[in-house]
Amino acid sequence: MKLKRILAMVLSVVSLCTLLTVAPVSAAEVPLSGFSDITDATTAQAAELLRLLGVVEGTGGSAYNPGGHLTRAGFCKLAIEIRGEGELAAAQMNRTIFEDVRGDHWARGYINYASSITVGGGESGEKLIMGIGDGTFRPNDPVTLEAACASALRLLGFAPSDLTGAFPAAQLNKATELGLRAGLNRDQGEAMTRSDCAVLLYNTLTATTKSGSTYGNTIGLTVSDG
């Protein structure tokens, strides 16, 4: 499994980043990331870890484009890759689930796979990422804060029955409680940037699942939040 194969590298990066955050060192003085256009230390730490895990990629050269918006299709890819199941998406390319996700769409396999697997606890769970409800997925729309947080909660094993209230307040409140929104400056309905999504997924790795373990541990990592 790709995540386990690079465990030693990941742990080294986590240790390095932990040391770097102790002292007030600027991003210009110490390179926290392999991406040259990230200057924020929090984003740099998150993006570098996810890069080593094979979850995120740059946009060309050494650029990450942290301020660019991430689409719903792009977030599907990240959600599947952080589960270590990217190779399973290719087998879903020939299926038609959403009328607006054509056969030549680059993320069709990821979208079909993410919308087919149930997470969050048996019959009470939900699909990892769901469509709009009218037969479409809108793959090129930006992913919103509440949609991204809802998927992160599903990764952690939480079903709607585990939450108090209705969508999206219930999902946003639970995400805050679990620390998923730490470092994010986004409100309900706002589009997530590539930086935001990296931070959210980094927070997910160190968050506690419904079963009481750390999500990173469930995928073969030893990652802590401090």
N, C-alpha and C positions, 0 to 999 in steps of 0.2 A: 504494500500500500504506500502510495507516494508520501502521505503525511508521516508515516512511521520511518520511511527511508531517510528523511532529512531531519529527524528529531534532534540529532546532535547539533546541527546547524542552527535550528530554531532556538534551542535552549541557550546557545552561545549569544544569539542576538538579543534574547530576552534579558540575559544577564548583563550584557553591555548596555542596553537601553536603561535598565534599572540603575546602573551606576551613573550613567550620564544625567539622569533626571535628578540625582541628588544635588549636584552642583549647578549653580546658575551659569551654564555654558550656552552661548548662543548657537543657533543652527549654522551660522557662518563660520564658526570656529571648529565645530566638530560635525562631520557628515553623519547624520543619523539614518540616512536612507540611500539606497542606490538610485533614487530618482532625483535628478538635479533641480527640479522646479518646485520641490517641497521645502518650505522654510519653517513651517510650524512643527514644533517638536512632537506634539501629540500625534499629528497625522503621519509624520515621518516614521515614528515607532510602529504605528499600526500598519502602514503600507509596507514597510520593510519585512515585518513578520509575515504578512499575508503574501508578499512576493515570494519569500522563501518557501512558503507552503504551496505555492503554485495556484493561489486563489485569485490574485490580481495580476494584471499585466500593465505595462506602460502604453503610451499612445504613439510611440515612435522614438527612436533614439533612447535617451535617458529621461524622457519626459513622462509625467504621470497625469498632468492636467487636473490638479486637485480641485480647481474651482468649476470644472465642467459638470453639467448635470448628468446623472446616470439614468438610463432608461429602464423601464420595467424588464425589458429583455436582458439588459446588462446585469440587472440585479438577480435575475433567474440564474444566470451563469455563476455568479458569486455564491449564491445559496447552495447550488449543487456542488461546486468545487470545494466549499468549506466542509461538506459532508464526505469529501473524498470519493465522489461518485461521478466525476466528470466523464469518465470513459463509458458510463452507461447511457449518457445522453445521445450518443451517436446512433444507437439502435432505435431511437424515437423519431428520427428525421422523416420517415415515410408515413407517419400518421397525420391525419387531419383532425385536429380538435377544435381549433379556433379559425373562423373564416378569414380573419385578417392576418393570419400567420401563414404565409405562402410557403410552398415547398423550397423556394430558394432563399428563405430568410436564414441568416447566419445562425440565429439562436433557436431555430425551430425545435431541435432536439432537446435543448435545455428547457424550453418553455413546456413542451409536451411532457417531459419527465417530471418537472417540478409540479405540474398541475395534475399529475397522475398518482403520485405517492402520498399516502396519508400519514401524517405525523401528529403528535399531540395526544396519543392515547386511544387506540382502538376505534370503536364505532363513534366515540365522542370527539374524535380528532377532526382535522381539516386537511385539505390538500396544502402542500407546502406553500405554493403560490397559486392563487385563484384568478379566474378571468373576471371580466367586468359584470357578467350576469346577463348579457344580451347576445351571447354567442361570440363575443370578441374578446381579445386580450389587450389590445392597444399597446403593442410591444415597444413602440417608439415614444410613448408618453414618458415623461420623467416619473421616477418612483417617488412617492410622497413619504413623509415621515411616518405616518400611521401604517402605510402598507409595508414599509421596510421593518418597522417594529413588530408588526403582526407576524411576519415571516420569521423574524428572529425568535419570537416567543414559541413558535411552532418547532423551530430547531431545538429549543430547550425542553420540548415535551409538553407544553401547556396548550390545553384545549379551551374553547370558549367557556365550557362549564367550570373551568378553574378560575375564571376571572369574575370580577364584580362589576356589573353594569353592562352597557351596550357598546358596540363599536362606534367610533374609534376611541372614546374616552377610556374604556376598560383596558384596551391594549396599551394606550399611552401611559396610563397610570401604572400598570404592571411593569412596563419597560423602565419607567423611572425608578420604581421600587427595586428592581433587580440591577440597576446601574447601567442599563443598556444605553441610556441617553447621556451619560457622563461625557462631557467634552463636546456635546452637540448644541448648536444654537439654532434650532429649528422648531417651528410651531406646527400645529395641525394644518394639513393642507399644503404645506410648503414642499417644494421639490428638494430632494437630497442631492448633494454634490458627490463627486467621486471621493473627496476627502471625508465627507460625512459617512459614507457607506463603509469606508475603510475603518473608521473609528468605531462605528456601530458593530461591525463584525469582530473587531479586536475585543470590544467589550463583551461580545457574545462568548468568545473563547474563554473568558475568565468568569463568566456568570454561572450561577448555580441553576442546574436543571430541576425539573419537577421532582426527579428521583433523589435530589440532594447532592449530586456530584457536580464537579466543574465540567462544563461542556468540553473544554480542551482535553480533559482526561478521557472522555468517552470516545474521542477519535484518536487516542494514542499519544497525546501530548501531556507534558507536565507544565502547565501554565498557571500562574497565580496572579492575583491583582495587586500584589504588593510584596 
